[in-house]
Amino acid sequence: MAELKVNVTNLVKNYGSNHVLKGIDFKVANNEVVVLIGPSGSGKSTLLRCLNKLEEPTSGTIVIDGQDISDPKTDIDKARENIGMVFQHFNLFNNLSVSKNITLAPVELGKMSEEEAEKQARNLLETVGLEDKFDAMPASLSGGQKQRVAIARALAMKPDIMLFDEPTSALDPEMVGDVLNVMKKLAKEGMTMVVVTHEMGFAKEVADRVVFMADGNVVEEGTPEEVFDHPQNERTKSFLEKVINV
């Protein structure tokens, strides 16, 4: 396997007596696109949110870029600078223009001057097909446009890895394609990505590896062809029968 970007060992996450992750082992290689699929409540988003410590693991280790982020001594804010995150509901700052949303973090964290950050913001907006929205306010954008701005904002920090938590599930169907196209472009450029999604077509087309989760466990994983066309586990089969129009 190529150089490991993410190495999760025996990850457990409990909320009281609710065991959401039950000892997950999970790896992502450099430049790999891994798509997490599975029924709601299977632990996919919780696993993703543990990768940048938006959720505090109950136990287990999470090593990203060789750094153990589950170690309390690790400066998580520093580690997060290399981990881009795109949420289901965009999480843009509504009182800031599109360009300010994108330039805020790099400038505040001293990564770039305002001028450099603005230049980069224009390039990133071009990447996501929104170069004409530089001065727009988030309220004037459609859901699909907001999500593409959110992707540009995450990319502004030049992350080593991008995490996507159901990035299209809050969007109208006709906007989903625009967002997925941006993600496909990133994948082609070699960005390491972990994506939680219900878009099976995207998973088939873009993933290097598909991981099927259910009830807090990794049930099955493999190439898209292995998982979609030749699932080994009954639980995987029954899930795919429900979500893919056979």
Accessible surface in RSA format (square Angstrom, percent):
REM  Atomic radii and reference values for relative SASA: ProtOr
REM  Chains: A
REM  Algorithm: Lee & Richards
REM  Probe-radius: 1.40
REM  Slices: 20
REM RES _ NUM      All-atoms   Total-Side   Main-Chain    Non-polar    All polar
REM                ABS   REL    ABS   REL    ABS   REL    ABS   REL    ABS   REL
RES MET A   1   151.22  78.3  61.42  40.6  89.80 213.8  63.14  53.7  88.08 116.7
RES ALA A   2    64.74  59.5  40.89  63.1  23.85  54.2  54.46  76.7  10.28  27.2
RES GLU A   3   117.85  67.7  98.28  74.4  19.57  46.6  54.46 105.3  63.39  51.8
RES LEU A   4    59.07  32.9  42.49  30.4  16.58  41.7  42.49  29.8  16.58  44.6
RES LYS A   5    21.80  10.6  20.49  12.6   1.31   3.1   1.72   1.5  20.09  21.4
RES VAL A   6     0.16   0.1   0.00   0.0   0.16   0.4   0.12   0.1   0.04   0.1
RES ASN A   7    41.50  28.6  40.96  39.6   0.54   1.3   4.38  10.5  37.12  35.9
RES VAL A   8     0.32   0.2   0.00   0.0   0.32   0.8   0.00   0.0   0.32   0.9
RES THR A   9    65.89  46.9  64.81  65.7   1.08   2.6  53.14  71.4  12.75  19.3
RES ASN A  10    88.34  60.9  87.47  84.5   0.87   2.1  18.20  43.8  70.13  67.8
RES LEU A  11     0.00   0.0   0.00   0.0   0.00   0.0   0.00   0.0   0.00   0.0
RES VAL A  12    33.69  22.2  33.69  30.5   0.00   0.0  33.69  29.3   0.00   0.0
RES LYS A  13    20.93  10.2  20.93  12.8   0.00   0.0   0.00   0.0  20.93  22.3
RES ASN A  14    41.01  28.3  29.62  28.6  11.38  27.4   5.75  13.8  35.26  34.1
RES TYR A  15    95.98  44.8  82.73  47.1  13.25  34.5  83.93  63.1  12.05  14.9
RES GLY A  16    72.36  89.2   0.00   N/A  72.36  89.2  47.11 129.3  25.25  56.6
RES SER A  17   107.57  90.9  81.83 109.2  25.75  59.3  51.12 108.9  56.45  79.1
RES ASN A  18    87.79  60.5  81.85  79.1   5.94  14.3  26.73  64.3  61.06  59.0
RES HIS A  19    99.46  54.4  87.32  60.7  12.14  31.1  59.97  61.8  39.49  46.0
RES VAL A  20    22.86  15.0  17.29  15.7   5.57  13.4  21.84  19.0   1.02   2.8
RES LEU A  21     0.09   0.0   0.00   0.0   0.09   0.2   0.00   0.0   0.09   0.2
RES LYS A  22    98.77  48.2  75.44  46.3  23.33  55.6  46.17  41.6  52.60  56.0
RES GLY A  23    28.26  34.9   0.00   N/A  28.26  34.9   5.73  15.7  22.54  50.5
RES ILE A  24     2.77   1.6   0.82   0.6   1.95   4.7   2.77   2.0   0.00   0.0
RES ASP A  25    82.99  58.1  72.45  72.1  10.54  24.9  26.76  63.0  56.23  56.1
RES PHE A  26     5.84   2.9   1.84   1.1   4.01  10.4   5.32   3.2   0.52   1.5
RES LYS A  27    84.96  41.4  82.38  50.5   2.57   6.1  51.46  46.3  33.49  35.7
RES VAL A  28     0.00   0.0   0.00   0.0   0.00   0.0   0.00   0.0   0.00   0.0
RES ALA A  29     6.39   5.9   6.39   9.9   0.00   0.0   6.39   9.0   0.00   0.0
RES ASN A  30    43.84  30.2  36.98  35.7   6.86  16.5   2.85   6.9  40.99  39.6
RES ASN A  31    86.21  59.5  72.48  70.0  13.73  33.1  21.28  51.2  64.93  62.8
RES GLU A  32    21.68  12.4  19.24  14.6   2.44   5.8  10.17  19.7  11.51   9.4
RES VAL A  33     4.23   2.8   4.23   3.8   0.00   0.0   4.23   3.7   0.00   0.0
RES VAL A  34     0.00   0.0   0.00   0.0   0.00   0.0   0.00   0.0   0.00   0.0
RES VAL A  35     0.00   0.0   0.00   0.0   0.00   0.0   0.00   0.0   0.00   0.0
RES LEU A  36     0.00   0.0   0.00   0.0   0.00   0.0   0.00   0.0   0.00   0.0
RES ILE A  37     0.00   0.0   0.00   0.0   0.00   0.0   0.00   0.0   0.00   0.0
RES GLY A  38     0.46   0.6   0.00   N/A   0.46   0.6   0.00   0.0   0.46   1.0
RES PRO A  39    34.79  25.4  30.16  27.5   4.63  16.8  34.79  28.7   0.00   0.0
RES SER A  40   100.53  85.0  71.92  96.0  28.61  65.9  46.65  99.3  53.88  75.5
RES GLY A  41    77.67  95.8   0.00   N/A  77.67  95.8  41.80 114.7  35.87  80.3
RES SER A  42     1.70   1.4   0.01   0.0   1.69   3.9   1.43   3.0   0.28   0.4
RES GLY A  43     5.75   7.1   0.00   N/A   5.75   7.1   2.97   8.1   2.78   6.2
RES LYS A  44     7.28   3.6   5.72   3.5   1.57   3.7   0.76   0.7   6.53   7.0
RES SER A  45    35.52  30.0  32.88  43.9   2.64   6.1  25.83  55.0   9.69  13.6
RES THR A  46    18.92  13.5  17.75  18.0   1.16   2.8   0.57   0.8  18.35  27.7
RES LEU A  47     0.00   0.0   0.00   0.0   0.00   0.0   0.00   0.0   0.00   0.0
RES LEU A  48     0.00   0.0   0.00   0.0   0.00   0.0   0.00   0.0   0.00   0.0
RES ARG A  49    69.71  29.3  69.71  35.5   0.00   0.0  12.74  17.4  56.97  34.5
RES CYS A  50     0.00   0.0   0.00   0.0   0.00   0.0   0.00   0.0   0.00   0.0
RES LEU A  51     0.00   0.0   0.00   0.0   0.00   0.0   0.00   0.0   0.00   0.0
RES ASN A  52     5.19   3.6   5.19   5.0   0.00   0.0   0.00   0.0   5.19   5.0
RES LYS A  53    29.94  14.6  18.48  11.3  11.46  27.3   5.18   4.7  24.76  26.4
RES LEU A  54    70.33  39.2  43.15  30.9  27.19  68.3  45.55  32.0  24.78  66.7
RES GLU A  55    35.89  20.6  34.57  26.2   1.32   3.2   1.70   3.3  34.20  27.9
RES GLU A  56   105.48  60.6  99.77  75.5   5.71  13.6  55.13 106.6  50.35  41.1
RES PRO A  57    18.25  13.3   4.53   4.1  13.72  49.9   4.53   3.7  13.72  85.3
RES THR A  58    74.11  52.7  41.36  41.9  32.74  78.0  45.23  60.8  28.88  43.7
RES SER A  59    56.88  48.1  47.49  63.4   9.38  21.6  45.12  96.1  11.76  16.5
RES GLY A  60    27.82  34.3   0.00   N/A  27.82  34.3   9.25  25.4  18.56  41.6
RES THR A  61    58.32  41.5  58.08  58.9   0.24   0.6  49.75  66.8   8.57  13.0
RES ILE A  62     0.00   0.0   0.00   0.0   0.00   0.0   0.00   0.0   0.00   0.0
RES VAL A  63    44.69  29.4  43.85  39.7   0.84   2.0  43.85  38.1   0.84   2.3
RES ILE A  64     6.34   3.6   4.66   3.5   1.68   4.1   4.66   3.4   1.68   4.6
RES ASP A  65    58.19  40.8  28.65  28.5  29.55  69.9  29.07  68.4  29.12  29.0
RES GLY A  66    70.27  86.7   0.00   N/A  70.27  86.7  33.38  91.6  36.89  82.6
RES GLN A  67    77.62  43.4  73.61  53.8   4.01   9.5  24.16  51.4  53.45  40.5
RES ASP A  68    50.04  35.1  44.56  44.3   5.49  13.0  21.14  49.8  28.90  28.8
RES ILE A  69     1.02   0.6   0.73   0.5   0.29   0.7   0.73   0.5   0.29   0.8
RES SER A  70    23.54  19.9   6.60   8.8  16.94  39.0   6.63  14.1  16.90  23.7
RES ASP A  71    42.59  29.8  37.98  37.8   4.60  10.9  10.18  23.9  32.41  32.3
RES PRO A  72   125.41  91.4  95.03  86.6  30.39 110.5 100.49  83.0  24.92 154.9
RES LYS A  73   183.42  89.5 149.02  91.4  34.39  81.9 112.25 101.0  71.17  75.8
RES THR A  74    26.53  18.9   8.64   8.8  17.89  42.6   7.92  10.6  18.61  28.1
RES ASP A  75    83.42  58.4  71.95  71.6  11.47  27.1  38.46  90.5  44.96  44.8
RES ILE A  76    37.96  21.6  36.23  27.0   1.74   4.2  36.23  26.1   1.74   4.7
RES ASP A  77    97.43  68.2  92.21  91.8   5.22  12.4  30.96  72.9  66.47  66.3
RES LYS A  78   117.83  57.5 114.47  70.2   3.36   8.0  84.13  75.7  33.70  35.9
RES ALA A  79     7.35   6.8   2.37   3.7   4.98  11.3   5.72   8.1   1.63   4.3
RES ARG A  80    75.28  31.6  67.93  34.6   7.35  17.5  31.27  42.7  44.02  26.7
RES GLU A  81    21.60  12.4  16.56  12.5   5.04  12.0   8.83  17.1  12.77  10.4
RES ASN A  82    58.62  40.4  58.62  56.7   0.00   0.0   2.75   6.6  55.87  54.0
RES ILE A  83    11.48   6.5   1.13   0.8  10.35  24.9   1.37   1.0  10.11  27.4
RES GLY A  84     5.65   7.0   0.00   N/A   5.65   7.0   5.65  15.5   0.00   0.0
RES MET A  85    22.83  11.8   9.36   6.2  13.47  32.1   9.36   8.0  13.47  17.8
RES VAL A  86     0.78   0.5   0.00   0.0   0.78   1.9   0.78   0.7   0.00   0.0
RES PHE A  87    43.38  21.7  43.09  26.7   0.29   0.8  43.09  26.1   0.29   0.8
RES GLN A  88    60.47  33.8  59.01  43.1   1.46   3.5   5.73  12.2  54.74  41.5
RES HIS A  89   116.26  63.5 106.08  73.7  10.18  26.0  75.24  77.5  41.02  47.7
RES PHE A  90    29.69  14.9  29.34  18.2   0.35   0.9  29.34  17.8   0.35   1.0
RES ASN A  91    79.34  54.7  59.08  57.1  20.26  48.8  26.23  63.1  53.11  51.3
RES LEU A  92    18.64  10.4   2.34   1.7  16.29  41.0   2.34   1.6  16.29  43.8
RES PHE A  93    94.45  47.3  91.73  56.8   2.72   7.1  94.45  57.3   0.00   0.0
RES ASN A  94   102.82  70.9  89.94  86.9  12.88  31.0  29.04  69.9  73.78  71.3
RES ASN A  95   121.24  83.6  94.89  91.7  26.35  63.5  45.28 109.0  75.96  73.4
RES LEU A  96    45.98  25.6  44.45  31.8   1.53   3.8  45.98  32.3   0.00   0.0
RES SER A  97    20.68  17.5  17.70  23.6   2.98   6.9  14.29  30.4   6.39   9.0
RES VAL A  98     0.04   0.0   0.00   0.0   0.04   0.1   0.04   0.0   0.00   0.0
RES SER A  99    10.03   8.5  10.03  13.4   0.00   0.0   1.11   2.4   8.92  12.5
RES LYS A 100    83.27  40.6  83.09  51.0   0.18   0.4  64.76  58.3  18.51  19.7
RES ASN A 101     1.34   0.9   0.05   0.1   1.29   3.1   0.00   0.0   1.34   1.3
RES ILE A 102     0.94   0.5   0.41   0.3   0.52   1.3   0.41   0.3   0.52   1.4
RES THR A 103     5.03   3.6   4.61   4.7   0.42   1.0   0.64   0.9   4.39   6.6
RES LEU A 104    60.48  33.7  57.26  41.0   3.22   8.1  60.48  42.5   0.00   0.0
RES ALA A 105    35.55  32.7  31.13  48.0   4.42  10.0  35.06  49.4   0.49   1.3
RES PRO A 106     0.53   0.4   0.53   0.5   0.00   0.0   0.53   0.4   0.00   0.0
RES VAL A 107    44.29  29.1  34.18  30.9  10.11  24.4  34.18  29.7  10.11  27.4
RES GLU A 108   131.43  75.5  96.60  73.1  34.83  82.9  26.27  50.8 105.16  85.9
RES LEU A 109    95.86  53.4  67.38  48.2  28.48  71.6  72.78  51.1  23.08  62.1
RES GLY A 110    64.95  80.1   0.00   N/A  64.95  80.1  32.51  89.2  32.44  72.6
RES LYS A 111    98.06  47.8  64.67  39.7  33.40  79.5  39.20  35.3  58.86  62.7
RES MET A 112    32.88  17.0  21.59  14.3  11.28  26.9  27.17  23.1   5.70   7.6
RES SER A 113    58.62  49.5  44.20  59.0  14.42  33.2  51.47 109.6   7.15  10.0
RES GLU A 114    88.97  51.1  83.79  63.4   5.19  12.4  33.64  65.1  55.33  45.2
RES GLU A 115   145.70  83.6 137.61 104.1   8.09  19.3  54.23 104.9  91.47  74.7
RES GLU A 116    98.80  56.7  91.68  69.4   7.12  17.0  39.62  76.6  59.18  48.3
RES ALA A 117     0.69   0.6   0.17   0.3   0.52   1.2   0.17   0.2   0.52   1.4
RES GLU A 118    61.46  35.3  61.42  46.5   0.04   0.1   8.26  16.0  53.20  43.4
RES LYS A 119   146.42  71.4 141.61  86.9   4.81  11.4  89.69  80.7  56.73  60.4
RES GLN A 120    23.75  13.3  21.17  15.5   2.58   6.2  18.27  38.9   5.48   4.2
RES ALA A 121     0.00   0.0   0.00   0.0   0.00   0.0   0.00   0.0   0.00   0.0
RES ARG A 122   127.99  53.7 125.59  64.0   2.41   5.7  47.61  65.1  80.38  48.7
RES ASN A 123    84.89  58.5  80.89  78.2   3.99   9.6  24.08  57.9  60.81  58.8
RES LEU A 124    23.27  13.0  23.24  16.6   0.03   0.1  23.27  16.3   0.00   0.0
RES LEU A 125     0.37   0.2   0.37   0.3   0.00   0.0   0.37   0.3   0.00   0.0
RES GLU A 126   108.74  62.4  99.66  75.4   9.09  21.6  22.68  43.9  86.06  70.3
RES THR A 127    36.88  26.2  28.56  29.0   8.31  19.8  11.51  15.5  25.36  38.3
RES VAL A 128     2.00   1.3   0.00   0.0   2.00   4.8   1.25   1.1   0.75   2.0
RES GLY A 129    45.66  56.3   0.00   N/A  45.66  56.3  26.27  72.1  19.39  43.4
RES LEU A 130     4.67   2.6   4.53   3.2   0.14   0.3   4.67   3.3   0.00   0.0
RES GLU A 131    99.20  57.0  85.76  64.9  13.45  32.0  45.62  88.2  53.59  43.8
RES ASP A 132   117.28  82.2  80.67  80.3  36.61  86.6  49.51 116.5  67.77  67.6
RES LYS A 133    51.69  25.2  51.58  31.6   0.11   0.3   6.35   5.7  45.34  48.3
RES PHE A 134    18.24   9.1  17.91  11.1   0.33   0.9  17.91  10.9   0.33   0.9
RES ASP A 135   113.57  79.5  95.16  94.7  18.40  43.5  37.42  88.1  76.14  75.9
RES ALA A 136    24.60  22.6  11.63  18.0  12.97  29.5  22.50  31.7   2.10   5.6
RES MET A 137    82.55  42.7  79.94  52.9   2.60   6.2  68.26  58.0  14.29  18.9
RES PRO A 138     0.09   0.1   0.09   0.1   0.00   0.0   0.09   0.1   0.00   0.0
RES ALA A 139    90.51  83.2  58.86  90.8  31.65  72.0  64.66  91.1  25.84  68.5
RES SER A 140    80.36  67.9  44.15  58.9  36.21  83.4  53.33 113.6  27.03  37.9
RES LEU A 141    11.63   6.5   0.00   0.0  11.63  29.2   1.08   0.8  10.55  28.4
RES SER A 142    39.82  33.7  25.81  34.5  14.01  32.3  32.72  69.7   7.11  10.0
RES GLY A 143    20.79  25.6   0.00   N/A  20.79  25.6  12.21  33.5   8.57  19.2
RES GLY A 144     0.83   1.0   0.00   N/A   0.83   1.0   0.83   2.3   0.00   0.0
RES GLN A 145    38.44  21.5  38.44  28.1   0.00   0.0   2.02   4.3  36.43  27.6
RES LYS A 146    47.98  23.4  47.98  29.4   0.00   0.0   3.29   3.0  44.69  47.6
RES GLN A 147     0.00   0.0   0.00   0.0   0.00   0.0   0.00   0.0   0.00   0.0
RES ARG A 148    27.64  11.6  27.64  14.1   0.00   0.0   0.00   0.0  27.64  16.8
RES VAL A 149     0.08   0.1   0.08   0.1   0.00   0.0   0.08   0.1   0.00   0.0
RES ALA A 150     2.27   2.1   1.58   2.4   0.69   1.6   1.58   2.2   0.69   1.8
RES ILE A 151     0.00   0.0   0.00   0.0   0.00   0.0   0.00   0.0   0.00   0.0
RES ALA A 152     0.00   0.0   0.00   0.0   0.00   0.0   0.00   0.0   0.00   0.0
RES ARG A 153    41.79  17.5  39.32  20.0   2.47   5.9  17.75  24.3  24.03  14.6
RES ALA A 154    11.77  10.8   1.72   2.7  10.05  22.9  11.68  16.5   0.09   0.2
RES LEU A 155    16.21   9.0  11.06   7.9   5.16  13.0  11.06   7.8   5.16  13.9
RES ALA A 156     0.99   0.9   0.12   0.2   0.87   2.0   0.12   0.2   0.87   2.3
RES MET A 157    27.45  14.2  20.44  13.5   7.01  16.7  22.55  19.2   4.90   6.5
RES LYS A 158   136.97  66.8 117.92  72.4  19.05  45.3 109.48  98.5  27.49  29.3
RES PRO A 159    10.02   7.3   0.71   0.6   9.31  33.8   0.71   0.6   9.31  57.9
RES ASP A 160    54.03  37.8  43.89  43.7  10.14  24.0   6.40  15.1  47.63  47.5
RES ILE A 161     0.12   0.1   0.12   0.1   0.00   0.0   0.12   0.1   0.00   0.0
RES MET A 162     0.00   0.0   0.00   0.0   0.00   0.0   0.00   0.0   0.00   0.0
RES LEU A 163     0.00   0.0   0.00   0.0   0.00   0.0   0.00   0.0   0.00   0.0
RES PHE A 164     0.00   0.0   0.00   0.0   0.00   0.0   0.00   0.0   0.00   0.0
RES ASP A 165    12.93   9.1  12.93  12.9   0.00   0.0   0.10   0.2  12.83  12.8
RES GLU A 166    27.26  15.7  26.07  19.7   1.19   2.8   2.46   4.8  24.81  20.3
RES PRO A 167     0.25   0.2   0.25   0.2   0.00   0.0   0.25   0.2   0.00   0.0
RES THR A 168     5.97   4.2   3.39   3.4   2.57   6.1   0.08   0.1   5.88   8.9
RES SER A 169    56.20  47.5  17.85  23.8  38.36  88.4  28.02  59.7  28.19  39.5
RES ALA A 170    43.91  40.4   7.40  11.4  36.51  83.0  18.13  25.5  25.78  68.3
RES LEU A 171    18.20  10.1   0.56   0.4  17.65  44.4   2.93   2.1  15.27  41.1
RES ASP A 172    75.98  53.2  73.14  72.8   2.83   6.7   7.79  18.3  68.19  68.0
RES PRO A 173   116.04  84.6 100.40  91.5  15.64  56.9 104.52  86.3  11.52  71.6
RES GLU A 174   136.72  78.5 108.06  81.8  28.66  68.2  67.76 131.1  68.96  56.3
RES MET A 175    39.80  20.6  39.69  26.3   0.11   0.3  38.43  32.7   1.38   1.8
RES VAL A 176    18.66  12.3  18.66  16.9   0.00   0.0  18.66  16.2   0.00   0.0
RES GLY A 177    35.01  43.2   0.00   N/A  35.01  43.2  32.14  88.2   2.87   6.4
RES ASP A 178    62.44  43.7  58.05  57.8   4.39  10.4   4.82  11.4  57.62  57.5
RES VAL A 179     0.00   0.0   0.00   0.0   0.00   0.0   0.00   0.0   0.00   0.0
RES LEU A 180    16.02   8.9  16.02  11.5   0.00   0.0  16.02  11.3   0.00   0.0
RES ASN A 181    84.11  58.0  78.76  76.1   5.35  12.9  24.27  58.4  59.84  57.8
RES VAL A 182     8.48   5.6   7.33   6.6   1.15   2.8   8.33   7.2   0.15   0.4
RES MET A 183     0.27   0.1   0.27   0.2   0.00   0.0   0.27   0.2   0.00   0.0
RES LYS A 184    47.11  23.0  46.04  28.3   1.07   2.5  15.89  14.3  31.22  33.3
RES LYS A 185    86.72  42.3  82.79  50.8   3.92   9.3  59.16  53.3  27.56  29.4
RES LEU A 186     6.57   3.7   6.57   4.7   0.00   0.0   6.57   4.6   0.00   0.0
RES ALA A 187    19.46  17.9   6.81  10.5  12.65  28.8   7.26  10.2  12.20  32.3
RES LYS A 188   180.37  88.0 141.65  86.9  38.72  92.2 109.02  98.1  71.35  76.0
RES GLU A 189   121.00  69.5  81.70  61.8  39.30  93.6  50.76  98.2  70.23  57.3
RES GLY A 190    23.73  29.3   0.00   N/A  23.73  29.3  19.07  52.3   4.66  10.4
RES MET A 191    34.61  17.9  27.33  18.1   7.28  17.3  31.21  26.5   3.40   4.5
RES THR A 192     2.56   1.8   1.49   1.5   1.08   2.6   0.00   0.0   2.56   3.9
RES MET A 193     0.00   0.0   0.00   0.0   0.00   0.0   0.00   0.0   0.00   0.0
RES VAL A 194     0.00   0.0   0.00   0.0   0.00   0.0   0.00   0.0   0.00   0.0
RES VAL A 195     0.10   0.1   0.10   0.1   0.00   0.0   0.10   0.1   0.00   0.0
RES VAL A 196     0.00   0.0   0.00   0.0   0.00   0.0   0.00   0.0   0.00   0.0
RES THR A 197     1.81   1.3   1.43   1.4   0.39   0.9   0.82   1.1   0.99   1.5
RES HIS A 198    80.72  44.1  62.51  43.4  18.21  46.6  47.04  48.5  33.68  39.2
RES GLU A 199    53.70  30.8  51.59  39.0   2.11   5.0   3.84   7.4  49.85  40.7
RES MET A 200    18.43   9.5  14.63   9.7   3.80   9.0  14.63  12.4   3.80   5.0
RES GLY A 201    50.58  62.4   0.00   N/A  50.58  62.4  38.64 106.0  11.94  26.7
RES PHE A 202     5.42   2.7   0.05   0.0   5.37  14.0   1.34   0.8   4.07  11.7
RES ALA A 203     0.00   0.0   0.00   0.0   0.00   0.0   0.00   0.0   0.00   0.0
RES LYS A 204    96.23  46.9  80.35  49.3  15.88  37.8  41.49  37.3  54.74  58.3
RES GLU A 205   118.97  68.3  83.86  63.4  35.11  83.6  42.38  82.0  76.59  62.5
RES VAL A 206    21.81  14.4   7.88   7.1  13.94  33.6  11.89  10.3   9.92  26.9
RES ALA A 207     9.84   9.1   0.00   0.0   9.84  22.4   0.00   0.0   9.84  26.1
RES ASP A 208    73.78  51.7  58.53  58.3  15.25  36.1  20.63  48.5  53.15  53.0
RES ARG A 209    34.84  14.6  34.84  17.8   0.00   0.0  28.95  39.6   5.89   3.6
RES VAL A 210     0.00   0.0   0.00   0.0   0.00   0.0   0.00   0.0   0.00   0.0
RES VAL A 211     0.30   0.2   0.30   0.3   0.00   0.0   0.30   0.3   0.00   0.0
RES PHE A 212     0.00   0.0   0.00   0.0   0.00   0.0   0.00   0.0   0.00   0.0
RES MET A 213     0.00   0.0   0.00   0.0   0.00   0.0   0.00   0.0   0.00   0.0
RES ALA A 214     2.06   1.9   0.83   1.3   1.23   2.8   0.83   1.2   1.23   3.2
RES ASP A 215    84.59  59.3  75.42  75.1   9.17  21.7  26.45  62.3  58.14  58.0
RES GLY A 216     1.44   1.8   0.00   N/A   1.44   1.8   0.16   0.5   1.27   2.9
RES ASN A 217    59.11  40.8  58.44  56.5   0.68   1.6  15.48  37.3  43.64  42.2
RES VAL A 218    42.44  27.9  16.74  15.2  25.70  61.9  16.74  14.5  25.70  69.7
RES VAL A 219    42.51  28.0  16.69  15.1  25.82  62.2  21.82  19.0  20.69  56.1
RES GLU A 220    22.41  12.9  15.64  11.8   6.76  16.1  18.48  35.7   3.93   3.2
RES GLU A 221    81.46  46.8  56.30  42.6  25.16  59.9  24.45  47.3  57.02  46.6
RES GLY A 222     9.20  11.3   0.00   N/A   9.20  11.3   9.20  25.2   0.00   0.0
RES THR A 223    60.66  43.1  59.86  60.7   0.80   1.9  57.39  77.1   3.27   4.9
RES PRO A 224    20.05  14.6  19.53  17.8   0.51   1.9  19.92  16.4   0.13   0.8
RES GLU A 225   112.10  64.4 106.52  80.6   5.58  13.3  30.28  58.6  81.82  66.8
RES GLU A 226    92.44  53.1  92.11  69.7   0.33   0.8  39.31  76.0  53.12  43.4
RES VAL A 227     0.72   0.5   0.70   0.6   0.02   0.1   0.72   0.6   0.00   0.0
RES PHE A 228    19.31   9.7   1.39   0.9  17.92  46.6   1.39   0.8  17.92  51.3
RES ASP A 229    84.13  58.9  57.41  57.1  26.72  63.2  18.69  44.0  65.43  65.3
RES HIS A 230   109.56  59.9 101.84  70.8   7.72  19.7  73.87  76.1  35.69  41.5
RES PRO A 231    22.91  16.7  17.72  16.2   5.19  18.9  17.72  14.6   5.19  32.3
RES GLN A 232   140.71  78.7 116.71  85.3  23.99  57.1  53.17 113.2  87.53  66.4
RES ASN A 233    54.34  37.5  49.04  47.4   5.30  12.8   9.04  21.8  45.30  43.8
RES GLU A 234   126.86  72.8 121.30  91.8   5.56  13.2  70.00 135.4  56.86  46.4
RES ARG A 235    88.11  37.0  82.89  42.3   5.22  12.4  46.95  64.2  41.16  24.9
RES THR A 236     0.00   0.0   0.00   0.0   0.00   0.0   0.00   0.0   0.00   0.0
RES LYS A 237    71.81  35.0  70.42  43.2   1.39   3.3  35.41  31.9  36.40  38.8
RES SER A 238    41.03  34.7  39.19  52.3   1.83   4.2  33.09  70.5   7.93  11.1
RES PHE A 239    14.41   7.2  12.74   7.9   1.67   4.4  14.41   8.7   0.00   0.0
RES LEU A 240    10.96   6.1  10.37   7.4   0.60   1.5  10.65   7.5   0.31   0.8
RES GLU A 241   116.89  67.1 100.29  75.9  16.59  39.5  35.88  69.4  81.01  66.1
RES LYS A 242   163.30  79.7 126.32  77.5  36.98  88.0 105.71  95.2  57.59  61.3
RES VAL A 243    62.32  41.0  34.18  30.9  28.14  67.8  39.50  34.3  22.82  61.9
RES ILE A 244    42.14  24.0  38.27  28.5   3.86   9.3  40.87  29.4   1.27   3.4
RES ASN A 245   151.26 104.3 120.38 116.3  30.88  74.3  39.56  95.2 111.70 108.0
RES VAL A 246   160.18 105.4  90.41  81.9  69.76 168.1 116.68 101.4  43.50 118.0
END  Absolute sums over single chains surface
CHAIN  1 A    11324.8       8834.4       2490.3       5716.7       5608.0
END  Absolute sums over all chains
TOTAL         11324.8       8834.4       2490.3       5716.7       5608.0
